């Protein structure tokens, strides 16, 4: 089904190109995400300036300058978005498919690769949590070995990578180079 | 004349510093690491750069600089290999090369295109060094007039230019620079020593950890996307076109088009001097210059060797040139230099006039490293490009865990604290959002780095000159005018256009 939409390029509605729902969804997602980002930024700015009010004026000059300037720009940006919501959408224009080198940015890409992106983000959060709990010395070799194993790479290669990385980090960094990477919270608990 | 003798002396000292065993070997590590990581489409040279930073911080100053600049120098060399042989531009900086190089490769002239590209890169860096030596006395004269007010205003200008030129939206760029400035205010206030935004965390008294933030912002989004795609960008559909012929033909092409090389070198140097502009501007302006001056424009897009030479020279010439504003004014000339400036500050290099006077040999060591590393990379690339191209086919499942592991370890190296990992992960996730919403990340980094230096300059100016420096110092006034012009050039232009159109309409009526 082809649906009429608000023009994306500032032209009159009659001249606007019709767009399919498949194309509209990423555009709307991008616009919504932009507004959310602006709202978050506004809240951060209020907290940011409130937190330094008890300090000497010299310590607050710069934060005040930054806050006022950002509120001004944020206001202008919000107004321009409100007046013409499509002003930043040109990246999703079918005739200019992508301004990125390999077409791998933007809400369009995120929607097309939603499952892969979710899996990757979850994996990144998992390795972060594992590192926080066990520390990089144990978490990183476990992650590398596990990732290779579950991605179907050679099992021996995965096991060798796991052991080799642990040896490098435990004996190479800590033992020989005296670079003591931080311990995880769980390791600290048992010390 | 005496000044030029002094400059050439510093050039020679810079060269001898480079050719000492520890410095040269560190540069070679950078060259090889840059070639391997830089060749993997989707990661690119900037990630190679960032991966080596934590290791550089454990080294002495000069070898660390040589290693990082070794990576910096090979980026443009390696990018042209997949661009020409596979039609896969590693980054936007090799798009123009792909346009002409890949068609040449398809008709069996890949060797000629690559040879021309590598030789053009070397000519570009050599010409950039010569131009740098020639304009150095002028630069020194300008920088010697700089004091805290000028440096403060120069940083403000650099930030405004970078914010307005990177990305498609001025407002987004400025907001990102603002976020960077906000992060830069965390820690002890330079004006009073009061702790700001540190809460109960002693970790934050020294400010936010710059390297984990850089690693997260620029490295993590690329790795997450590589894992999400779970395949290499260079698919089996792309045939590696191998060849050994045409090497001399490519070299000859560059020599025949020497005037084009010189013109594109000047374009590259000028774009390198403008903060935050990056190689993309140098690339396309040089390409446009080649098209505009060619008698037969119809051959462009179908494999014209001048279309390979011009962008490669432009990008190569802007690379050593971008070092100059970075070390002289503390204003990064391109995104990799924004990252490097953060490292310079941590390593103890203080940007300022002394980098063009008493420490000129260090500056020349840096410029020479880019030139020499480029030569070495060309030689390696010409011999091994057939095999190097195979790196583009390495499965993502093999790359992702090792690159991510290196990033986590690198982030943890900074202050050896769990806070580093926290900041790295947070910056990674935020960087991912910014990347896909098209909010430019370079102004954020520039805001963070420049904010840390700008605040002390601001208070030094106030303490020394009161408020008079804002209107009494000519360079400050010129810089203020440039800031206003950069910010409001667009709206002013449209207002004047409207006035002009209404005036013409009334006149006709």
Interface residues (C-beta under 8 A of the other chain):
Chain A: X30 X33 X34 X37 X41 X44 X48 X51 X52 X55 X56 X58 X59 X61 X62 X63 X66 X69 X70 X73 X74 X76 X77 X80 X88 X90 X91 X99 X100 X101 X102 X104 X105 X106 X107 X109 X110 X113 X116 X117 X119 X120 X121 X123 X124 X125 X127 X128 X131 X132 X135 X136 X139 X140 X143 X144 X147 X148 X151 X152 X153 X161 X165 X169 X173 X177 X179 X180 X181 X182 X184 X185
Chain B: X41 X42 X58 X88 X89 X91 X92 X95 X168 X169 X171 X172 X174 X175 X178 X179 X181 X182 X185 X189 X191 X192 X194 X196 X197 X220 X224 X225 X227 X228 X229 X230 X233 X397 X398 X400 X401 X402 X404 X405 X408 X409 X412 X413 X416 X417 X418 X420 X421 X422 X425 X428 X429 X432 X433 X435 X436 X437 X438 X439 X451 X455 X458 X459
